[in-house]
Amino acid sequence: VKDSLMLLGCHLTCASLSAYFALQVISARRKYKVSPPCVTGPPEFERVFRAQINCSEYFPIFVSILWVAGVFFHQGAAAVCGLLYLCSRYQYFRGYALAAHAR
């Protein structure tokens, strides 16, 4: 039960992080006045948008691997690796959104 809760917590954290990335895009749309469905605009907006899309593209693969690891291996270890991945994705998002000279 403890391991199942750990894996569930990792999934909730993942969903929260995905929501955070989406909110950052919404904020950038408002800040740089880029109306949906446009995906082009100032470079600052495009970096935030692209960072969010990059993270979204790998989300299904991440969740699939996380579940397989949790089912066939140790759920606690899978959850810890999942949280490490999410921390890395957050750092990636923050770095990608910065201008190239600021990275």
Backbone as CSV, one residue per row, in Angstrom:
resi,resn,N_x,N_y,N_z,CA_x,CA_y,CA_z,C_x,C_y,C_z
1,VAL,0.828,-1.194,0.000,0.000,0.000,0.000,0.870,1.256,0.000
2,LYS,1.931,1.228,0.797,2.817,2.387,0.876,3.430,2.706,-0.488
3,ASP,3.880,1.650,-1.196,4.482,1.864,-2.516,3.453,2.383,-3.517
4,SER,2.219,1.892,-3.434,1.168,2.360,-4.338,0.890,3.840,-4.119
5,LEU,0.901,4.257,-2.866,0.689,5.672,-2.571,1.837,6.518,-3.092
6,MET,3.046,5.962,-3.040,4.211,6.696,-3.538,4.096,6.899,-5.051
7,LEU,3.688,5.843,-5.756,3.526,5.948,-7.211,2.381,6.892,-7.559
8,LEU,1.309,6.843,-6.794,0.194,7.764,-7.008,0.637,9.206,-6.786
9,GLY,1.428,9.433,-5.754,1.958,10.770,-5.498,2.818,11.267,-6.639
10,CYS,3.586,10.377,-7.228,4.422,10.745,-8.376,3.547,11.146,-9.554
11,HIS,2.456,10.411,-9.795,1.551,10.755,-10.894,0.854,12.086,-10.643
12,LEU,0.456,12.336,-9.419,-0.177,13.614,-9.098,0.797,14.763,-9.284
13,THR,2.032,14.549,-8.897,3.064,15.562,-9.097,3.271,15.816,-10.584
14,CYS,3.248,14.755,-11.375,3.414,14.869,-12.820,2.271,15.680,-13.422
15,ALA,1.054,15.390,-13.007,-0.103,16.139,-13.510,-0.006,17.602,-13.100
16,SER,0.444,17.853,-11.881,0.594,19.230,-11.407,1.646,19.971,-12.218
17,LEU,2.745,19.286,-12.519,3.808,19.914,-13.289,3.338,20.222,-14.712
18,SER,2.592,19.319,-15.311,2.049,19.565,-16.648,1.109,20.762,-16.628
19,ALA,0.304,20.861,-15.585,-0.599,22.007,-15.450,0.200,23.298,-15.278
20,TYR,1.288,23.229,-14.522,2.147,24.409,-14.337,2.710,24.875,-15.677
21,PHE,3.177,23.934,-16.495,3.715,24.301,-17.808,2.638,24.954,-18.667
22,ALA,1.432,24.402,-18.651,0.334,24.975,-19.431,-0.005,26.379,-18.939
23,LEU,0.005,26.577,-17.634,-0.274,27.910,-17.087,0.805,28.912,-17.475
24,GLN,2.038,28.448,-17.594,3.112,29.336,-18.036,2.901,29.786,-19.477
25,VAL,2.388,28.893,-20.301,2.086,29.262,-21.694,0.931,30.266,-21.727
26,ILE,-0.087,30.035,-20.925,-1.211,30.983,-20.861,-0.719,32.355,-20.423
27,SER,0.135,32.361,-19.415,0.696,33.621,-18.925,1.520,34.319,-20.009
28,ALA,2.323,33.537,-20.745,3.140,34.111,-21.820,2.253,34.638,-22.944
29,ARG,1.161,33.948,-23.234,0.231,34.431,-24.265,-0.311,35.802,-23.883
30,ARG,-0.682,35.953,-22.630,-1.222,37.233,-22.172,-0.148,38.314,-22.168
31,LYS,1.036,37.952,-21.679,2.122,38.928,-21.566,2.558,39.445,-22.935
32,TYR,2.674,38.534,-23.916,3.174,38.924,-25.232,2.054,39.100,-26.254
33,LYS,0.794,39.033,-25.792,-0.381,39.270,-26.631,-0.418,38.361,-27.868
34,VAL,-0.303,37.069,-27.619,-0.383,36.054,-28.669,-1.681,35.286,-28.444
35,SER,-2.654,35.521,-29.302,-3.965,34.888,-29.146,-3.951,33.462,-29.684
36,PRO,-4.653,32.550,-29.004,-4.787,31.189,-29.539,-5.572,31.244,-30.842
37,PRO,-5.349,30.468,-31.798,-4.466,29.312,-31.872,-3.069,29.620,-32.387
38,CYS,-2.691,30.875,-32.476,-1.350,31.237,-32.958,-0.277,30.614,-32.066
39,VAL,0.771,30.129,-32.712,1.892,29.563,-31.964,3.191,30.299,-32.274
40,THR,3.079,31.384,-33.018,4.253,32.188,-33.305,4.050,33.570,-32.708
41,GLY,5.139,34.188,-32.383,5.113,35.505,-31.772,6.521,35.906,-31.399
42,PRO,6.660,36.693,-30.379,7.998,37.073,-29.933,8.805,35.831,-29.516
43,PRO,10.111,35.877,-29.665,10.945,34.726,-29.290,10.733,34.279,-27.843
44,GLU,10.449,35.216,-26.954,10.234,34.864,-25.551,9.026,33.942,-25.414
45,PHE,7.940,34.258,-26.133,6.750,33.405,-26.098,7.043,32.054,-26.739
46,GLU,7.698,32.068,-27.880,7.955,30.821,-28.599,8.801,29.850,-27.784
47,ARG,9.749,30.370,-26.996,10.566,29.494,-26.146,9.718,28.827,-25.071
48,VAL,8.837,29.589,-24.429,7.966,29.015,-23.392,7.025,27.991,-24.021
49,PHE,6.449,28.339,-25.164,5.525,27.434,-25.841,6.236,26.146,-26.248
50,ARG,7.415,26.287,-26.827,8.164,25.105,-27.287,8.607,24.241,-26.113
51,ALA,8.995,24.846,-25.024,9.389,24.076,-23.837,8.210,23.242,-23.331
52,GLN,7.022,23.836,-23.337,5.835,23.107,-22.890,5.505,21.967,-23.847
53,ILE,5.604,22.223,-25.139,5.319,21.177,-26.128,6.347,20.047,-26.024
54,ASN,7.608,20.390,-25.852,8.637,19.357,-25.707,8.330,18.449,-24.526
55,CYS,7.922,19.031,-23.415,7.590,18.229,-22.230,6.352,17.381,-22.489
56,SER,5.369,17.935,-23.185,4.130,17.201,-23.476,4.378,16.027,-24.426
57,GLU,5.313,16.175,-25.347,5.598,15.106,-26.300,6.124,13.854,-25.610
58,TYR,6.882,14.020,-24.551,7.469,12.881,-23.857,6.622,12.377,-22.689
59,PHE,5.539,13.079,-22.373,4.707,12.696,-21.242,4.116,11.286,-21.378
60,PRO,3.529,10.896,-22.532,2.983,9.529,-22.626,4.043,8.448,-22.458
61,ILE,5.219,8.683,-23.002,6.303,7.713,-22.860,6.710,7.601,-21.391
62,PHE,6.838,8.735,-20.737,7.216,8.760,-19.323,6.209,8.012,-18.468
63,VAL,4.922,8.297,-18.653,3.890,7.647,-17.838,3.871,6.142,-18.105
64,SER,4.014,5.740,-19.362,4.035,4.312,-19.699,5.188,3.600,-19.011
65,ILE,6.360,4.172,-19.102,7.529,3.550,-18.476,7.387,3.539,-16.962
66,LEU,6.835,4.606,-16.403,6.639,4.675,-14.960,5.696,3.575,-14.486
67,TRP,4.591,3.371,-15.197,3.649,2.322,-14.818,4.258,0.936,-14.985
68,VAL,4.949,0.689,-16.068,5.572,-0.622,-16.283,6.603,-0.896,-15.192
69,ALA,7.405,0.101,-14.882,8.399,-0.075,-13.814,7.719,-0.323,-12.474
70,GLY,6.610,0.354,-12.221,5.889,0.161,-10.971,5.241,-1.207,-10.868
71,VAL,4.756,-1.732,-12.004,4.080,-3.032,-11.994,5.081,-4.184,-11.946
72,PHE,6.131,-4.107,-12.747,7.045,-5.236,-12.873,8.278,-5.159,-11.982
73,PHE,8.557,-3.996,-11.437,9.710,-3.845,-10.560,9.235,-3.329,-9.216
74,HIS,9.922,-2.432,-8.631,9.562,-1.903,-7.313,8.879,-0.553,-7.481
75,GLN,7.684,-0.395,-6.913,6.931,0.842,-7.080,7.632,2.030,-6.431
76,GLY,8.255,1.806,-5.303,8.965,2.900,-4.637,10.116,3.417,-5.479
77,ALA,10.890,2.497,-6.041,12.011,2.893,-6.896,11.505,3.598,-8.152
78,ALA,10.395,3.093,-8.711,9.813,3.728,-9.894,9.362,5.154,-9.568
79,ALA,8.753,5.320,-8.406,8.279,6.651,-8.013,9.442,7.613,-7.799
80,VAL,10.505,7.143,-7.182,11.681,7.995,-6.958,12.298,8.398,-8.299
81,CYS,12.430,7.443,-9.211,12.961,7.757,-10.545,12.026,8.715,-11.282
82,GLY,10.717,8.525,-11.109,9.747,9.429,-11.732,9.872,10.836,-11.202
83,LEU,10.053,10.979,-9.907,10.219,12.313,-9.320,11.523,12.962,-9.775
84,LEU,12.566,12.157,-9.915,13.838,12.675,-10.434,13.658,13.175,-11.869
85,TYR,12.915,12.419,-12.680,12.632,12.826,-14.051,11.853,14.142,-14.072
86,LEU,10.854,14.250,-13.196,10.037,15.459,-13.161,10.860,16.679,-12.740
87,CYS,11.753,16.501,-11.785,12.637,17.610,-11.391,13.508,18.037,-12.567
88,SER,13.990,17.056,-13.312,14.810,17.350,-14.492,13.996,18.082,-15.557
89,ARG,12.753,17.666,-15.764,11.891,18.333,-16.734,11.610,19.773,-16.336
90,TYR,11.424,20.005,-15.051,11.183,21.363,-14.566,12.403,22.240,-14.835
91,GLN,13.590,21.723,-14.557,14.814,22.476,-14.828,14.976,22.727,-16.329
92,TYR,14.646,21.728,-17.127,14.706,21.878,-18.582,13.775,23.001,-19.039
93,PHE,12.542,22.984,-18.516,11.556,23.999,-18.898,12.068,25.391,-18.557
94,ARG,12.565,25.560,-17.362,13.064,26.860,-16.935,14.239,27.318,-17.789
95,GLY,15.144,26.396,-18.085,16.306,26.741,-18.904,15.942,27.045,-20.341
96,TYR,15.047,26.271,-20.928,14.654,26.466,-22.317,13.933,27.789,-22.499
97,ALA,13.184,28.203,-21.501,12.416,29.445,-21.605,13.308,30.689,-21.548
98,LEU,14.520,30.549,-21.063,15.446,31.689,-21.023,16.038,31.946,-22.406
99,ALA,16.483,33.142,-22.611,17.186,33.465,-23.860,18.483,32.655,-23.929
100,ALA,18.951,32.388,-25.124,20.132,31.560,-25.300,21.348,32.103,-24.564
101,HIS,21.527,33.411,-24.549,22.690,33.987,-23.883,22.559,33.937,-22.351
102,ALA,21.347,33.710,-21.838,21.133,33.663,-20.388,21.226,32.253,-19.817
103,ARG,21.355,31.254,-20.675,21.373,29.849,-20.213,22.688,29.489,-19.605
